[in-house]
Amino acid sequence: MMISMEKLARPLVPLFDLKLEPGDIEAVTDTLRSGWLTMGPRTAAFEQAFAEHLGARHAIAVSSGTAALHLACLAAGVGPGDEVIVPSFTFVATANAVLYCGGQPVFADIAGVENPTLDPVDVERKVTPRTRAVIVVHFGGYPAAVDALAELCRERGIALLEDAAHAPSAQLRGRKLGTYGLAGAFSFFSNKVLSVGEGGLLATDDDDVARRIRQLRSHAMTSMTWDRHLGHADSYDVVDIGFNYRLDEPRAALALSRLARLESEILRRRELTLRYRELLADVPELVVPFTADGVSCSSCYVMPLMLRSAERRDQLRHELREAHGVQTSILYPAVHEFSAYRARFPDVSLPRTERAARSEVTIPLYPHMTAAQQDRVVRGIEQAVRD
Ligand SMILES: *Cc1c(COP(=O)(O)O)cnc(C)c1O
């Protein structure tokens, strides 16, 4: 039986909305007609285009951002006994990737609600002789203190990894995020800035890391089906314990098609973000993280707000949903406060992360959002915070 999506209750202003163009759909149907469905010419073309776009030597497409983070940790040599410093104000996958390798995530605090990204001072405090890597997250697509962290890591011989899941095409001083460390992980999950459903990518300038990642992505086989199809090889060896972290061709085709619009969609996200900042500047109950200047560096993945009175958050979200049809979310609950993490790391205390995790409300943002929709969100917030 078919379920009509139209009949499911939908908010008037959703948190995120995806709009594909006819060219995107054609790119996918062409791929389906081609009869070659995984790891072929479209994946190679997307990797090349993304590497050029970033200014990175290598871009390796994988099945998810989580897979990219896992491979990044392996490339940095993370294994049992190693510590990796991570934020807790992030999606759980950032820390999970460390645990997949048998390493220990060590949580560092954020700078504060105005800038909810890793505090380099707290990172430095948490470095021990066992620290193997630092994973920095560019929350919302805004550059974290990645230059300071890169220097700290260089001085101490620690690998810097970037979780750039929010931040394709974002930059700091002209250098794209995801190219500051040993490797940068991107996500193309449904609600991300460059979404294809499920997908990810690892960028690196290091030839050895790239070779290792390409192998581990596909069972550490010494040749791929496509090479054999082209007659470049007719057998293979398995040289490590790898994974099936491949991206398939329809999604690579969709990613390549959408990549052409990435910059213009981000420009639109920036305009909307600046307009939100102006409209919300005089609401004393709110802190709007980051700065208007920071918007020009950011991919503006989401629009985060911090409530000065965290205890009013549930009511605000409820009223926005019920009275105004506005969908909101929380990015993020603190990772160290999830049950699975509390059980393993009972003593972690991160006051600034905990405050942000209790105060944060993410409001709708997507490139084709209209001014009328945005006004509806802002009016709803103004009414709700004053009730
Ligand atoms: C989405 C996300 C991931 C995981 O990406 P998937 O493609 O969903 O596996 C990792 N880190 C952050 C910060 C994310 O937002």
The ligand as an SDF file (V2000), in Angstrom:
LIG
                    3D

 15 15  0  0  0  0  0  0  0  0999 V2000
   25.9850   14.7120   10.1180 C   0  0  0  0  0  0  0  0  0  0  0  0
   27.1920   14.7540   10.9620 C   0  0  0  0  0  0  0  0  0  0  0  0
   28.0860   13.6840   11.0300 C   0  0  0  0  0  0  0  0  0  0  0  0
   27.7990   12.3360   10.4270 C   0  0  0  0  0  0  0  0  0  0  0  0
   27.5490   12.3570    9.0800 O   0  0  0  0  0  0  0  0  0  0  0  0
   26.6570   11.1610    8.4280 P   0  0  0  0  0  0  0  0  0  0  0  0
   26.8270   11.4130    6.9650 O   0  0  0  0  0  0  0  0  0  0  0  0
   25.2530   11.3640    8.8840 O   0  0  0  0  0  0  0  0  0  0  0  0
   27.2320    9.8840    8.8650 O   0  0  0  0  0  0  0  0  0  0  0  0
   29.2450   13.8280   11.7640 C   0  0  0  0  0  0  0  0  0  0  0  0
   29.5070   14.9770   12.4170 N   0  0  0  0  0  0  0  0  0  0  0  0
   28.6800   16.0230   12.3870 C   0  0  0  0  0  0  0  0  0  0  0  0
   29.0550   17.2700   13.1180 C   0  0  0  0  0  0  0  0  0  0  0  0
   27.4890   15.9410   11.6820 C   0  0  0  0  0  0  0  0  0  0  0  0
   26.6430   16.9810   11.6780 O   0  0  0  0  0  0  0  0  0  0  0  0
  1  2  1  0
  2  3  1  0
  2 14  2  0
  3  4  1  0
  3 10  2  0
  4  5  1  0
  5  6  1  0
  6  7  2  0
  6  8  1  0
  6  9  1  0
 10 11  1  0
 11 12  2  0
 12 13  1  0
 12 14  1  0
 14 15  1  0
M  END
$$$$
